[in-house]
């Protein structure tokens, strides 16, 4: 799927989700729920791929949680930086979302468990707070548990419908594109866009190419207004053969886009 097709698929699916919860959730809040659900899906799939290791005989989502030994969990956290039990995976939660009377509190517990799994490990600060904006018990989702669950189920099902394959293989900055579309279509209408502007990905790619032109190695790559991390992603994607001695750095004043950059870096 080309980048144009992927971007259109993403926007169409977000629009479909919006129609499901139209008039129920403020545009600014809707943005947080979609972005949080996207991250939940792809961090689940990323972890599943790691556990299965390309072995077609292993179907991690189908395994009972009881088969996970302390050794398996510790090894996974040391490698991936976090742990997700089979029952906590996005695919399993989304599958039963429409009939789960405890969906909102189950999601809250799952997000807390994913973050706390890194407690005491070097990755603790990397994952801490990544689900902070995704408050599944918020009154903004509705006044009753039934209302909250209905809207959460609609978002989960909508994100589950995205056919993007492996996150790492996407041609687009999925989080950045989703954020830009949500801001321009929902938050801007609510007067909350904050005057944000986005660097087109082909421009990010060109900047990365110019910065690395005729260089075999660089000290570090730094973006002073990192946004969702698009420039850093382009640098990593197109220059894996170069030696980047001290890694990737960025700063961002907007807390939401700062978290998007963290999500992108975490999944790549």
N, C-alpha and C positions, 0 to 999 in steps of 0.2 A: 504494500500500500504506500503510495507516494505521500510526501508531506502535506500536499494540498488535500488529498483525500482523507488523511488522518485528521487534519484540522477540521475539515467539514464534518466528519463523523463525530468528532468530539463536540462541536458546537450543536449539531443536531440532537445529540443525546442530552446535552445540558438543557436545551430548549424543551425537550420532551419531559425531562424531570421537572422543569419549571411549570409546565402545564399541569402536572400532577399535584403540585402544591401551591398553585397560583392563588394569590390573595390570602394565603395562610401564613406565609413567612416573609418578613421584610427582606428586600433584595440584598441588603448588606449582610444579614444573618444567613440567608440562603447560600451566599458565597462560601461562608465558612463550612457549612455542612457538606457541600459538594467537594470542596478541596480536601477536607478531612477524610471523606469516604474514598476519594481517589487514592490518597496516601495509604489508607487501611487496606485497600485492595492490592496495591502494588507491593507493599511491604510483606503482605501475606504470600503473594505469588513468588516474590524474591526468596523468601525463606523456604517455601516449598521446593523450589528448584534446587536450593542448596542441599536440603535433606535428601531429596531423591537422587541427586548426583547423576542425572542422565540415565538412571536405571529404570527401564519401563516396567519392571516387575514390582516397583515400589510406588504405591499410591498414598502419599502422606495424608491427604484429607480424609481418607477412608479408615485410617488407623485409629484405634482407641487411645485415649490419653494415657491409659495404664501401661502401655508398652514403652513409654519414655522413662529411661533410667536417669538417675542423677548424673551419671557420666556423660550420657548423650546430651543432656541439657547443658552441662558445663562446657563441653567441647564446642557446642553450637554458639553459645554466648561468647566464648573466646574468639571464635572465627567471625561470626556475623554481628556481634555486639548486642544481641537481644534474643529472646526466645518466644515462640508462639506454639501452643499446643494445637493438635489437629482440630479440636472442637472450637478453638478460638479463631480459626482461619476465616477470612472474609467469605470464601465460597460456601462454607457451612452455615455461617450466620445469615447470609443473604438468602440461601435456599429455604430457610424456615422463617424468614422475616415476617411474612404476612400472617403467620399463625402463632407467633411467639408473644404471649401477653407481657413478658418481662424484657422485651427487646431493648428499651432505652437503658434500663439498669444493667442488663447483660453487657451491652456495648461499653458502658462506663467502666464496668469491672474488667473487661478485656483490655481496654486501653491502659488502665492502671496497671494491669498485670504485665503487659508488654514493656512498659516503661520501668517498672520495678524489677523486671528480670535482669536488668543491667546494673542493678544496685551493687556497688562494691567492685565493679569491673571498670576498666579504662574507658569503656563506651558510655558510662553513666551520664555524663554531661552532654554527649552527642545526641542522645535520644530524649533526654529530659525535656518535657514541655512540648513535644511535637504534636500531641493531641490536645493541647491546652485550649485551642479555639473551637474544638468540636465538643460542645457541651450537650450531650444527648438527653439530659434531664432538664434543659432550659425551658422556661415558660414560653419562650419565643416560638417553640415548636407547637404549642397548644396548651390549653388549660387543663386537659385531662391526660392521663396516661394513654388512653386509647388514641387520642389525637396525636400525641407525640409519636407513638409507635407506627401509626398509619403513615405519617410523613417521613419518618426515618426509613420505613420499608420501601417507600416510593423512591427515595434517593438511593438506597442500596440496590434495588432492582435496576434502576436506571444506569448506575455505574457498572453493574454486572453485565449490562448489555453492550458495553464497549468492546469491540473486537479488535484489540491492538496487539495481541501476541505478547512476546516478552517486552517488559518495560524498557530494558536496556537497548533494544533494537529499534525503538521508535525513531522516526525521522524528525519528530518535533519535540520541543520542550513542553511536555504535556501539562505540567503544573503551571508554567508561565502562560501558555496559551489559554488554559482554562481560566486562570485569574484575569487575564486581559479581557476575555469575552464576558466574564461575569461583571467586571468593573464597568465595561462600556455599555452593557445592556441592562444592568440592574442597579448597581451601586451609583452610577452616574445619574440615573433617574431619581435617586433618592438624595442627590446633592452630596454624596460622600466619596466621590472619586479621588479627592485630595490632589487634583492636578497631576496625576501620575501619567507618565509617558513610557512607552515600551520600545526597546530596541528590536527591530525586526531580526529574525534569526539569520537571514542571509547577510545582514550587516555585521552581526556578531561573528559569523564565520569569517568574513573578510578581515575584520579587525584582528582576529586570532591568527590568520594567515600572514598578515603584514607584520605582526609582532614577532612571529617565528621565522620570518623569511631569512634563508641562508644561515640559520643558526642550528647547531646540533644540540645545544643545551642552553637553558636559561636558569636564572637563580630561583625565580618564583613568578607566579601569575597572580596579579592583584586587580580587582575591580572595585573602585571606590563607591560605586552605587550599584551594588550587585543584583538588586531585584530578585528574580527567581533563580538566578545563577546561570542564565543562558550563555553568557560569554565564557564562563568557566567550563561549562559543559562542552561548548564547541572546541575550546582549546584541548580538553582532554580527549574528545572523540576523534579529532583530526590529527593529533600530534602525540599519539601514544608511543611512537618510536623515538621521540625526543627525550632528552634527560631534563626533567624539571626538578631541580635539586631540593628545593624547600617546600614544594607543594603549591596549593591553591589558597588564595586569601580573598576576602571581600568584606565589605561593610554595608549595612543597610539600616536606614532610620525607621522604615515602616515594619512593624512587628509581624504582620501577616506575610509580607513578601520575604522577610528575613527567615521565617519558618519554612516558606516554600523552598528557599535556597538550601536550607538545612535538609529538607526532605530529599531534594534532588541529589545533594552530595551523599546523603546516607544510602540512597538506592543505587548510586553509581560507584 
